[in-house]
Amino acid sequence: MPPAPSRPAPDRSAPRPADRLPGGTSDRRRAAAAGLAGVLVLGAGAVALAAPAQAADVRQVALLSVNDFHGRINDSTTTYAATVEGLREQLAAANGGLPVTALVSAGDLIGASEFASAVAQDQPTIDLFDALDLQASAVGNHEFDQGYDDLVDRVVAGGSNASWPYLGANVYTAGTTTPALPEYATFEVNGVTVGVIGTVTQETPSLVSPAGVAGLTFGDPVAATNRVATQLTDGVAGNGEADLVVAAYHEGASEGGEGVTLEQAVAASPVFAGIVTGTSPAVDVILTGHTHQAYSFAAPVPGDPARTRPVLQTGQYGENVGVVEVAFDLETGTVVQSSARNQPVDGTVAPAAPTPALVEAQAVVDAALAEAEVVGSQVVGEVTADITTAFRDGTVVDGVYTGGTGGDRSKESTLGHLVADALLDVLADEERGGAEITLVNPGGLRSELLRDVPFGDEAAGDVTYAEANAVLPFVNNLWTTDLTGAQLVEVLEQQWQTNADGTVPTRPYLQLSGSANLAWTYDPDAPQGQHITSVTVDGEPLDPTAPYRVGSFNFLLQGGDNFRAFAGGTDTRDSGLVDRDGWISYLGQGPVSPDYGKRSVAVDGLPAGLAPGEAYALTVSDLDLTSLGAPATEQLDAFLFPQGEDAGVLLGSFPVTGGRATVAGTLPADLALGGYRLVLQASVEGDFTQVALPLTVRETPPDEPTPTPTPTPAPTAVPTPTATPAPVASPSPSATAAVVARGTSRGGLATTGADDGLLVAGWLAGAAVLVGAVLVALRARRPERADR
């Protein structure tokens, strides 16, 4: 990667509209103000709060907020800056021309960034928010992507780079209660001392490379916020004081958007419920982030149901600017009235004329895009169709998945498949670690590969350096480690997420993507730690005691995203490659296509054992991908193989609707007792879903009737497939089974055996003999039955 472009020192000589103070000295009086009533005055697209007649000195304060910007430096960034500046202008005009605004952040301004910012180590994003006069920011987990030292020494650099403080009241030096970052910042807006307390999700150690935060402890953000809020409102000037207290949490609700109520959001997330109901009444405004949701609630203040306070999150990537307006009575030290909303960044709000901040922001963006264009426009690969993350809220149109919103971390995806396969290709070389399988976490996939939507000026299907980099923007090292089969199962179990203390995180399930030679089945309703029902590697059952060489990002192999079992690996090695370089090298080998086969499916209802001739019924679900362009699965074939053998019985073919099939029938009555593998296979446009589950064929229990023997038909000859499976006559679920031979883990399952004519003759002869034997037996038993 080329070095980051040099940047001139920012001009700090211009006066700032809200000078930061080391600590206010105003007494905070929270006497009841029942007789005070604010009046909303609409004007110039903003909401101004008129002072009640009874109030001696009510001041207007407007907080503009941002969260999870993630280095979105692109052609739309100037529109974001214009929206911020336009809101400032409108709010000032609605309040007699007074500057009443301050810009604050709830974290993740940098990290997981677009190419123009990432290629310059997020310096353009830092410069942008310097230009927009950001007053303070909670630290987000992504601010730790390159480690605590990088945050402190390069990003902040004592205020010579990022001029705003990054706040982490719940970030401590390990083993102590000593803050590792500033806990709060105070600044004055329209004569009101505003105190912002910043905290980050307690899950941070599992979301970043553990080595980068090894010397830190992340405490309860609500407890830390309440501790500092008490400090800022205790009347002791020496420890900092504030009139208006704002909590900026880099944590939030798991649900948002139009129609979602506060009650629904609280019910859906215990973490968010703790913020809403547990944050001290001394806090007047709650800003949130991390979960990439957009919402604005007026939440009851604990212990004071007559009062509410704003709870806001702006979504993600600068799609909104949060606007919180407060009328604050300096005489009583109370909030008279407040309101909150999200202003869409859609070009409808802008200043009447370019402001100095907007001019500076435009220059930052232009320089970053020009530099990125030089590097990013290089074509490094080609896609034959869209390869995307999993989407939610889409639909199946003409048999393929379309529409919705990408980035669903609870589903398998074609992009996850491709990245996992790329890592295996790169890391299989013994000199790079000798990986046998690879796994990829969904949070590492940050953009899509769209064939007909150019990333820049490239031709349809071309993948540029910038586009490839946007998929894997974190610059993780590629590592390998040894896990036993049992440890690998533990890793897969940890898709059902728990924090180290046993609590459930904001995202309760994270779907891993595995390389094409790794497949597993699961029971979604099983107890914690018992979800995984089978695993195969290269088509063979997993050996719990055998070592498997696993490759992935160093973030994951160090136990990131709560996949702590990875950290128990042995002989862990660094390949010497970063993910971006290995990924781009793989794309350069030739055109890549989406793999629409599933590598994990849900199976419910399969018993551990069945007797010959016994009926079975199981449900197989999660057979369809939700990546763009993924075809719907139409048929599922079920086969039974004796353990260690390559020839097995075709139990039947079953229709699939909505990604779900019911596999039901009766085992052949003359099956030999012993261990078997139930293999489930579906073909989707030449790509295969193939999983295998263990099954024991046991004796019929004494209290069950012995089934009448039905001979298994002789095998049928069908050519073994090469790239795609040869057609196989598929009996209905009730049809007599045919004998098949197992193919490769990615290929079809071929039928083998004798001539069709001989097969039919054999069936007829066998049936005649059987019928005759049964008649003789029945005739012989009739007198005995009559005597009873």
C-alpha positions in Angstrom: 0.0 0.0 0.0 1.4 3.5 -0.8 2.1 5.8 2.1 -0.6 8.1 3.3 -0.5 11.5 1.6 1.1 14.3 3.6 -1.4 16.6 5.3 -0.8 20.3 6.1 -1.2 21.2 9.8 -4.8 22.4 10.4 -5.4 26.1 11.2 -6.3 26.4 14.8 -6.3 30.2 14.9 -9.9 30.7 13.9 -12.3 31.1 16.9 -14.5 28.0 17.4 -18.2 28.4 18.1 -18.1 26.4 21.2 -14.9 26.6 23.2 -14.1 23.5 25.2 -13.7 24.0 29.0 -11.8 21.9 31.4 -14.8 21.9 33.7 -17.8 24.1 34.3 -18.5 25.9 37.6 -22.3 26.3 37.4 -24.4 24.8 40.2 -26.7 22.2 38.8 -30.1 22.8 40.3 -32.6 20.0 39.5 -35.6 21.5 41.4 -39.0 20.6 39.9 -40.2 23.0 37.2 -43.8 21.9 37.0 -45.0 25.4 36.3 -42.7 25.8 33.3 -43.9 24.9 29.8 -41.9 25.3 26.6 -43.5 26.3 23.3 -42.2 24.7 20.1 -41.7 27.3 17.3 -41.3 25.9 13.8 -39.1 27.9 11.4 -36.7 27.4 8.6 -37.0 23.6 8.9 -35.8 23.5 12.5 -37.5 23.4 15.8 -36.7 26.3 18.2 -37.8 26.3 21.8 -39.3 29.5 23.0 -38.6 30.4 26.7 -41.6 30.1 29.0 -42.9 33.3 30.4 -42.1 32.2 34.0 -38.4 31.4 33.3 -35.9 34.1 34.1 -33.1 32.7 31.8 -34.0 29.8 29.5 -31.3 29.1 26.9 -31.5 27.1 23.7 -29.0 24.4 23.1 -28.9 22.1 19.9 -26.7 19.1 19.7 -25.9 17.7 16.3 -24.8 14.0 16.5 -23.2 11.3 14.4 -22.4 7.7 15.0 -20.8 4.8 13.0 -19.6 7.1 10.2 -16.9 4.5 9.3 -14.8 6.6 7.1 -17.4 7.3 4.4 -15.3 9.5 2.3 -17.0 9.5 -1.1 -18.9 11.8 -3.5 -21.7 12.2 -1.0 -19.5 13.2 1.9 -19.8 16.9 1.1 -23.6 16.6 1.2 -23.2 15.3 4.8 -21.0 18.3 5.6 -23.5 20.7 4.0 -26.3 19.2 6.1 -24.4 19.8 9.3 -23.6 23.4 8.3 -27.1 24.0 7.0 -28.6 22.8 10.3 -26.3 25.1 12.2 -27.4 28.0 10.1 -31.1 27.2 10.5 -30.9 26.7 14.2 -29.1 29.9 14.7 -31.6 31.8 12.6 -34.5 30.4 14.6 -32.8 31.6 17.8 -32.1 35.2 17.0 -28.8 34.5 15.2 -27.2 33.0 18.2 -24.8 30.0 17.6 -26.6 27.3 19.6 -25.2 24.1 18.2 -22.4 21.7 19.0 -21.4 18.5 17.0 -20.8 15.4 19.1 -20.2 11.7 18.2 -21.1 8.3 19.7 -18.1 6.6 18.2 -16.8 4.6 15.2 -16.0 7.6 13.1 -13.0 5.6 11.7 -12.3 1.9 11.0 -14.1 -0.4 8.5 -13.9 2.6 6.2 -14.3 3.1 2.5 -11.2 2.9 0.4 -10.5 6.7 0.1 -10.2 6.9 3.9 -8.8 3.4 4.6 -5.9 3.8 2.1 -4.8 6.9 4.0 -5.3 5.3 7.5 -8.5 7.3 8.0 -6.7 10.6 8.0 -9.3 12.1 5.6 -12.1 11.3 8.1 -10.1 12.8 10.9 -9.6 16.0 8.8 -13.3 16.1 7.9 -14.5 16.2 11.5 -11.8 18.6 12.4 -13.2 20.9 9.7 -16.7 20.4 11.0 -15.6 21.3 14.5 -16.5 18.1 16.3 -16.5 18.8 20.0 -16.2 15.3 21.5 -16.7 11.7 20.7 -17.2 8.5 22.6 -14.6 6.0 21.6 -16.0 3.2 19.5 -14.8 -0.3 19.2 -13.5 0.4 15.7 -11.3 3.2 17.0 -9.3 0.3 18.5 -9.0 -1.6 15.2 -5.2 -0.8 15.1 -4.8 -1.0 18.8 -4.9 1.4 21.8 -1.4 2.7 21.1 -2.4 3.7 17.5 -5.5 5.5 18.8 -3.6 7.5 21.4 -0.3 8.1 19.6 -1.4 8.6 16.0 -5.1 9.3 15.8 -5.3 11.7 18.7 -1.5 12.5 19.1 -2.1 14.8 22.0 -4.7 16.8 20.1 -2.3 17.7 17.2 -4.2 15.3 14.9 -7.8 14.7 16.0 -8.5 17.9 17.9 -11.5 16.5 19.7 -11.2 14.2 22.8 -12.0 10.5 22.5 -13.9 9.6 25.6 -14.0 6.3 27.3 -15.2 6.4 30.9 -15.5 2.6 31.1 -12.0 2.0 29.6 -9.5 1.3 32.4 -5.9 0.3 32.6 -6.0 -3.5 33.2 -6.4 -4.5 36.8 -7.1 -0.9 38.0 -9.9 1.7 38.0 -7.5 4.2 36.4 -9.1 5.6 33.2 -7.1 4.9 30.1 -8.9 7.7 28.2 -10.6 11.0 29.1 -13.9 10.2 30.7 -15.8 13.4 29.8 -15.5 16.7 28.0 -17.2 20.0 28.8 -17.8 23.0 26.5 -20.1 26.0 26.5 -23.1 26.5 24.1 -25.1 29.6 24.4 -24.1 30.1 28.0 -24.9 26.5 29.0 -22.0 24.3 30.1 -22.5 20.9 28.4 -20.8 17.8 29.7 -20.5 14.8 27.4 -19.6 11.4 29.0 -18.4 8.8 26.5 -18.4 5.0 26.9 -17.9 2.1 24.6 -19.6 -1.3 24.3 -18.3 -3.8 26.9 -18.0 -6.3 24.1 -15.0 -4.4 22.6 -12.3 -7.0 23.5 -14.2 -9.6 21.4 -14.7 -7.2 18.5 -11.1 -6.1 17.9 -7.8 -7.8 17.9 -7.2 -8.8 21.5 -3.5 -8.0 21.3 -4.4 -4.4 20.6 -6.3 -3.9 23.8 -4.4 -6.4 26.0 -3.6 -3.8 28.6 -7.1 -2.6 29.0 -10.3 -3.5 30.9 -13.7 -2.6 29.6 -16.3 -2.0 32.4 -20.0 -1.6 32.5 -20.8 1.5 30.4 -24.0 2.4 32.4 -22.2 2.2 35.7 -19.3 4.4 34.4 -21.7 6.9 32.9 -23.6 7.2 36.2 -20.4 7.6 38.2 -19.2 10.5 36.1 -22.7 12.0 35.9 -22.7 12.2 39.7 -19.3 13.8 39.6 -20.4 16.5 37.1 -23.5 17.4 39.1 -22.2 17.3 42.7 -21.5 21.0 42.9 -17.7 20.5 43.5 -16.0 22.7 40.9 -12.7 20.9 41.3 -13.9 17.6 39.7 -15.8 19.1 36.8 -19.3 20.5 36.6 -21.9 20.7 33.9 -25.3 22.2 33.5 -26.5 19.9 30.7 -25.3 16.3 30.9 -25.1 14.1 27.8 -24.3 10.4 27.7 -22.7 9.2 24.5 -22.9 5.4 24.5 -21.2 3.4 21.7 -23.9 0.8 22.3 -27.6 0.8 21.4 -30.8 -0.9 20.4 -30.8 -3.9 18.1 -34.0 -2.7 16.4 -34.8 0.6 14.9 -36.4 2.3 11.9 -39.9 3.5 11.2 -42.6 2.0 13.3 -40.4 0.6 16.0 -41.5 1.9 19.4 -39.3 2.5 22.5 -41.1 -0.5 24.2 -40.3 -2.8 21.3 -36.6 -1.7 21.2 -36.3 -2.2 25.0 -37.9 -5.6 24.9 -35.6 -6.7 22.0 -32.3 -5.8 23.7 -31.4 -6.3 27.4 -28.4 -4.1 26.8 -30.5 -1.2 25.4 -33.0 -1.7 28.2 -30.2 -1.2 30.7 -29.2 2.0 29.0 -32.8 3.4 28.9 -33.8 2.4 32.4 -30.5 2.3 34.2 -28.9 5.6 33.2 -28.9 8.2 36.0 -31.6 10.8 36.1 -28.8 13.3 36.2 -28.3 12.6 32.5 -30.5 14.8 30.3 -29.7 13.4 26.8 -28.7 9.9 25.6 -26.9 9.4 22.3 -26.2 5.9 21.2 -24.4 4.0 18.4 -22.7 0.7 17.5 -25.9 -1.2 16.3 -26.3 0.9 13.1 -30.0 1.6 13.8 -31.9 4.8 13.3 -34.3 5.8 16.0 -35.4 8.7 18.1 -37.3 8.1 21.4 -38.6 10.2 24.3 -37.8 7.9 27.2 -39.2 8.2 30.7 -36.5 9.3 33.3 -36.1 6.6 35.9 -37.7 7.7 39.2 -39.4 10.6 37.6 -42.1 9.4 35.2 -43.3 13.0 34.6 -40.0 13.7 32.7 -38.7 12.3 29.5 -35.3 12.6 27.8 -34.2 12.1 24.2 -32.6 8.7 23.2 -31.2 8.9 19.7 -29.1 7.0 17.2 -28.5 8.2 13.6 -28.1 4.8 11.8 -24.9 4.5 9.9 -22.5 5.9 7.4 -23.6 9.5 7.7 -27.1 8.8 6.4 -28.6 11.1 9.0 -27.6 13.9 11.3 -29.1 13.7 14.7 -30.7 16.9 16.1 -31.4 17.2 19.8 -32.9 20.5 20.9 -33.1 21.5 24.6 -34.5 24.5 26.4 -32.4 24.8 29.6 -33.4 27.0 32.5 -30.2 28.4 34.0 -32.1 29.7 37.1 -33.5 26.3 38.1 -30.8 24.1 36.5 -33.5 22.1 34.7 -34.4 21.1 31.2 -37.7 22.8 30.4 -38.3 20.9 27.2 -36.5 18.8 24.7 -37.0 17.2 21.3 -35.0 14.9 19.0 -35.1 13.8 15.4 -32.9 12.4 12.6 -32.4 14.8 9.7 -31.8 12.7 6.5 -28.7 13.6 4.5 -30.5 14.0 1.2 -29.4 17.4 -0.1 -32.5 19.2 1.2 -30.6 21.1 4.0 -27.6 23.3 3.2 -26.3 26.7 4.1 -27.3 29.7 2.0 -23.7 30.1 1.0 -20.6 27.9 1.5 -19.2 28.3 5.0 -15.5 28.1 5.8 -16.1 24.7 7.4 -17.8 23.4 4.3 -15.1 24.8 2.0 -12.5 23.0 4.1 -14.5 19.8 4.2 -14.8 19.9 0.4 -11.0 20.3 0.0 -10.4 17.3 2.3 -12.8 15.1 0.4 -11.4 16.2 -3.0 -7.8 15.5 -2.0 -8.7 12.1 -0.6 -10.7 11.0 -3.6 -7.9 12.1 -6.0 -5.3 10.2 -4.1 -7.6 7.1 -3.9 -8.4 7.3 -7.6 -4.7 6.8 -8.5 -4.4 3.6 -6.4 -8.0 2.4 -6.4 -8.8 2.5 -10.1 -6.5 -0.5 -10.9 -8.5 -3.5 -12.0 -7.5 -6.5 -10.0 -10.2 -9.1 -10.9 -13.6 -9.9 -12.4 -16.9 -11.2 -11.2 -19.4 -13.0 -13.4 -22.4 -12.1 -11.2 -23.2 -10.3 -8.0 -21.4 -11.7 -5.0 -22.8 -10.2 -1.8 -23.3 -10.4 1.9 -26.6 -11.8 3.2 -29.5 -9.5 2.7 -32.6 -9.1 4.9 -36.1 -8.0 4.0 -35.7 -9.0 0.3 -38.0 -11.2 -1.8 -37.7 -14.1 -4.2 -38.7 -12.9 -7.7 -38.6 -15.3 -10.7 -36.9 -17.8 -8.5 -34.0 -15.6 -7.3 -33.4 -13.5 -4.2 -33.6 -9.7 -4.8 -33.9 -6.5 -2.9 -33.5 -5.8 0.8 -30.6 -4.5 2.8 -27.2 -6.1 2.9 -25.0 -6.9 5.9 -27.1 -9.5 7.6 -24.6 -11.1 10.0 -27.0 -14.0 10.9 -26.9 -15.7 7.5 -24.5 -17.4 5.2 -23.6 -15.5 2.0 -21.9 -15.9 -1.4 -19.4 -13.2 -0.4 -18.6 -15.2 2.8 -18.1 -18.3 0.6 -15.8 -16.5 -1.7 -13.6 -14.9 1.0 -13.3 -18.2 2.9 -12.3 -20.0 -0.4 -9.8 -17.2 -1.1 -8.2 -17.5 2.3 -7.9 -21.3 1.9 -6.3 -20.8 -1.5 -3.7 -18.4 0.0 -3.0 -20.3 3.2 -3.0 -23.9 2.0 0.7 -23.5 1.0 2.9 -24.9 3.8 5.0 -21.8 3.7 1.9 -19.7 4.5 0.6 -22.0 7.2 -0.7 -25.2 5.5 -4.4 -24.5 6.2 -6.9 -27.4 5.6 -10.0 -25.3 6.2 -10.8 -21.6 6.7 -13.5 -19.7 8.5 -14.6 -16.1 8.1 -16.7 -13.9 10.5 -19.5 -11.9 8.9 -18.5 -8.6 10.5 -15.3 -8.7 8.5 -17.2 -8.4 5.2 -18.0 -4.7 4.7 -19.0 -4.2 1.0 -20.5 -6.0 -2.0 -19.1 -7.1 -5.3 -21.8 -6.0 -7.8 -21.3 -6.9 -11.5 -23.3 -4.2 -13.1 -22.9 -1.4 -10.5 -19.4 0.0 -11.2 -17.4 1.1 -8.2 -15.8 3.8 -10.3 -15.3 4.1 -14.0 -14.5 0.4 -14.6 -16.4 -1.9 -17.1 -19.2 -4.1 -15.9 -17.8 -7.1 -14.0 -14.4 -5.5 -13.3 -13.3 -5.4 -9.7 -11.0 -2.6 -8.8 -8.4 -2.3 -6.0 -10.7 0.1 -4.2 -13.7 -2.2 -4.6 -11.8 -5.3 -3.3 -10.4 -3.3 -0.4 -13.9 -2.2 0.6 -14.8 -5.8 1.1 -12.0 -6.4 3.6 -11.0 -3.0 5.0 -9.5 -4.0 8.3 -6.0 -5.0 7.2 -5.9 -8.1 9.4 -3.0 -10.4 9.3 -3.7 -13.9 8.0 -2.9 -16.6 10.5 -3.2 -20.4 10.9 -3.6 -22.5 14.0 -4.3 -26.1 15.0 -7.7 -27.0 16.5 -8.9 -30.4 17.4 -12.2 -31.6 16.0 -13.8 -31.0 19.4 -12.4 -27.4 19.5 -13.7 -26.8 16.0 -17.2 -27.9 17.1 -16.8 -25.5 20.1 -16.0 -22.7 17.6 -19.1 -23.4 15.6 -21.2 -23.6 18.8 -20.0 -20.0 19.6 -22.0 -18.7 16.6 -24.8 -18.6 19.3 -23.1 -15.8 21.1 -22.3 -15.2 24.7 -19.9 -12.8 26.3 -17.1 -14.0 28.5 -19.3 -13.4 31.5 -22.2 -15.5 30.1 -24.4 -12.6 29.1 -25.9 -12.4 25.6 -24.5 -9.6 23.4 -26.3 -7.2 21.2 -26.0 -9.6 18.2 -27.0 -13.0 19.6 -26.0 -15.0 16.6 -23.1 -14.6 14.1 -23.0 -16.9 11.1 -19.5 -18.1 10.2 -18.7 -18.8 6.5 -16.5 -21.8 5.9 -14.4 -22.9 2.9 -16.1 -25.2 0.4 -14.7 -28.4 2.0 -16.3 -27.7 5.4 -19.9 -28.3 6.1 -22.1 -28.7 9.2 -25.7 -29.2 10.4 -27.3 -27.7 13.4 -30.4 -27.8 15.5 -31.5 -24.1 16.0 -33.7 -25.0 19.0 -31.1 -27.1 20.9 -29.7 -25.9 24.3 -26.6 -23.7 24.4 -23.6 -25.8 23.5 -25.6 -28.5 21.8 -26.6 -26.9 18.5 -24.1 -28.6 16.1 -25.2 -32.0 15.1 -22.6 -32.9 12.5 -19.4 -31.6 10.8 -17.6 -32.9 7.7 -14.3 -31.9 6.3 -13.6 -33.0 2.7 -16.7 -35.1 2.9 -15.5 -37.1 5.9 -17.0 -37.0 9.4 -15.0 -34.8 11.8 -12.7 -36.6 14.2 -13.0 -35.0 17.6 -9.4 -35.8 18.6 -7.6 -35.2 15.3 -5.9 -31.8 14.6 -7.2 -29.6 11.8 -5.2 -26.7 10.5 -7.5 -23.7 10.4 -6.8 -20.4 8.7 -8.5 -17.0 9.2 -7.9 -13.4 10.2 -5.7 -12.8 13.3 -8.7 -11.0 14.7 -10.8 -14.2 14.7 -8.0 -16.6 15.7 -7.3 -14.4 18.8 -10.8 -15.0 19.9 -12.5 -12.0 18.4 -16.3 -11.7 18.0 -16.7 -13.9 21.1 -15.2 -16.9 19.2 -13.0 -17.6 22.2 -12.4 -21.3 21.3 -10.0 -20.1 18.6 -7.7 -18.7 21.2 -7.1 -22.3 22.4 -5.4 -23.3 19.1 -1.8 -24.4 19.1 1.1 -23.8 16.7 -0.4 -20.5 15.7 1.5 -18.8 12.9 1.5 -15.6 11.0 1.5 -16.1 7.2 3.2 -12.8 6.6 0.3 -11.6 4.5 -2.4 -9.1 5.3 -6.0 -10.0 4.3 -6.2 -7.3 1.6 -3.1 -8.6 -0.2 -4.1 -12.3 -0.1 -7.6 -11.4 -1.2 -6.5 -9.3 -4.2 -4.0 -11.9 -5.2 -6.8 -14.5 -5.3 -9.1 -12.3 -7.4 -6.3 -11.8 -9.9 -6.2 -15.5 -10.7 -9.3 -15.2 -13.0 -13.0 -14.5 -13.0 -14.9 -15.6 -9.9 -18.5 -16.6 -9.6 -20.9 -16.9 -6.7 -21.3 -20.3 -5.0 -25.0 -20.7 -4.3 -24.7 -23.9 -2.3 -25.2 -23.8 1.4 -22.4 -25.0 3.7 -24.6 -25.3 6.8 -28.2 -26.3 7.1 -30.7 -26.8 10.0 -32.0 -30.3 10.6 -34.7 -31.1 13.2 -36.2 -34.4 14.1 -33.5 -37.0 13.2 -33.2 -39.6 15.9 -29.8 -41.0 16.8 -31.0 -44.5 15.8 -33.7 -46.2 13.6 -34.6 -49.8 13.1 -34.8 -51.4 9.7 -38.2 -50.8 8.3 -38.9 -48.0 10.8 -40.6 -44.7 9.6 -38.7 -41.4 9.9 -39.6 -37.8 9.4 -37.2 -34.8 9.8 -37.3 -31.2 8.8 -34.4 -29.6 6.8 -34.4 -25.8 6.7 -32.1 -22.9 5.9 -31.5 -24.3 2.4 -31.6 -21.0 0.6 -29.1 -18.1 0.6 -30.2 -14.5 0.9 -27.4 -13.0 -1.2 -28.5 -11.1 -4.2 -29.2 -13.4 -7.2 -29.3 -16.6 -5.1 -31.7 -19.1 -6.7 -34.3 -20.8 -4.6 -33.6 -24.5 -3.9 -36.3 -26.8 -5.4 -35.3 -30.4 -4.5 -33.4 -32.2 -1.7 -32.1 -35.7 -2.1 -31.5 -38.0 0.9 -29.0 -40.9 0.8 -27.9 -43.4 3.4 -24.3 -44.6 3.4 -22.7 -47.3 5.6 -19.9 -45.7 7.5 -16.6 -46.2 5.6 -18.3 -47.2 2.4 -18.8 -45.4 -0.9 -22.1 -47.1 -1.9 -25.4 -46.2 -0.3 -29.2 -46.1 -0.6 -31.1 -43.2 -2.2 -34.0 -42.8 0.3 -35.9 -40.3 -1.9 -36.1 -36.8 -3.4 -38.2 -34.2 -1.6 -39.6 -30.8 -2.7 -38.2 -27.7 -1.1 -40.4 -24.6 -0.5 -39.1 -21.5 1.0 -35.8 -23.1 1.9 -37.5 -25.9 3.8 -38.1 -29.6 3.1 -39.7 -32.5 5.0 -37.7 -35.7 4.5 -40.0 -38.6 5.4 -40.2 -42.3 4.6 -39.3 -45.8 5.8 -35.9 -47.3 6.1 -35.4 -50.4 3.9 -36.3 -53.4 6.1 -33.3 -55.5 5.3 -30.6 -52.9 6.1 -27.7 -54.3 8.0 -27.3 -53.0 11.5 -24.5 -50.6 12.2 -23.3 -47.0 11.7 -24.5 -45.0 8.7 -24.3 -41.4 7.3 -27.4 -39.7 6.2 -26.3 -37.4 3.3 -28.6 -34.6 2.3 -27.8 -33.0 -1.1 -29.3 -30.2 -3.2 -28.1 -28.8 -6.5 -28.6 -25.1 -7.2 -27.4 -24.0 -10.7 -24.6 -26.5 -10.5 -23.5 -25.6 -7.0 -24.1 -28.1 -4.2 -25.4 -28.1 -0.7 -24.2 -31.4 0.8 -24.2 -32.3 4.5 -23.9 -35.6 6.3 -25.3 -36.7 9.7 -24.5 -39.8 11.7 -27.3 -42.4 12.0 -27.2 -45.8 13.7 -29.4 -48.6 12.3 -30.2 -50.7 15.4 -32.3 -53.7 16.2 -36.0 -53.4 16.6 -36.8 -52.9 20.3 -38.7 -55.8 21.9 -41.9 -53.8 22.3 -42.0 -52.9 18.6 -43.3 -55.3 15.9 -40.6 -56.6 13.6 -41.2 -55.2 10.2 -41.8 -57.5 7.3 -38.6 -57.8 5.3 -38.5 -55.9 2.0 -35.4 -56.7 0.0 -33.3 -53.7 -1.1 -33.4 -53.5 -4.9 -30.3 -54.3 -6.9 -28.2 -51.2 -7.8 -28.8 -49.2 -11.0 -26.0 -48.1 -13.3 -25.7 -44.4 -13.8 -22.5 -42.6 -15.0 -20.3 -41.0 -12.3 -20.5 -37.2 -12.7 -17.6 -35.0 -13.4 -18.2 -31.2 -12.8 -22.0 -31.6 -12.3 -24.1 -34.6 -11.2 -25.6 -36.9 -13.8 -29.4 -37.2 -13.8 -30.6 -39.8 -11.4 -34.1 -41.2 -11.5 -35.6 -39.7 -8.3 -38.3 -41.8 -6.6 -41.0 -40.2 -4.7 -40.6 -40.2 -0.9 -42.6 -43.4 -0.7 -40.8 -45.1 -3.5 -38.4 -48.1 -3.1 -34.8 -46.9 -2.6 -32.1 -47.2 -5.2 -28.4 -47.8 -4.3 -26.0 -45.0 -5.0 -22.3 -44.4 -4.7 -20.8 -41.4 -2.9 -19.2 -38.7 -5.0 -16.9 -35.9 -4.0 -17.9 -33.4 -1.3 -18.7 -30.8 -4.0 -20.1 -33.2 -6.7 -23.2 -35.2 -7.2 -24.0 -38.6 -5.7 -24.0 -41.2 -8.5 -26.1 -44.3 -8.7 -24.2 -47.6 -9.5 -25.3 -51.2 -10.2 -26.9 -53.6 -12.7 -29.0 -53.3 -15.8 -32.5 -51.8 -15.5 -34.3 -54.8 -17.1 -32.6 -57.2 -14.7 -33.5 -54.9 -11.8 -37.2 -55.0 -12.7 -37.2 -58.8 -13.2 -35.5 -59.2 -9.8 -38.1 -57.0 -8.1 -41.0 -59.0 -9.7 -39.5 -62.4 -8.7 -38.7 -61.3 -5.2 -42.2 -59.9 -4.8 -43.8 -63.2 -6.0 -41.8 -65.3 -3.6 -42.6 -62.9 -0.7 -46.3 -62.9 -1.4 -46.4 -66.7 -1.6 -44.5 -67.0 1.7 -46.8 -64.7 3.5 -50.0 -66.5 2.2 -48.6 -69.8 3.4 -47.8 -68.4 6.8 -51.2 -66.8 7.2 -53.1 -70.0 6.2 -51.0 -72.0 8.7 -51.7 -69.6 11.6 -55.5 -69.4 11.2 -56.6 -72.4 13.3 -54.3 -71.3 16.2 -55.8 -67.9 16.2 -59.4 -69.3 16.2 -58.6 -71.5 19.2 -57.6 -68.4 21.2 
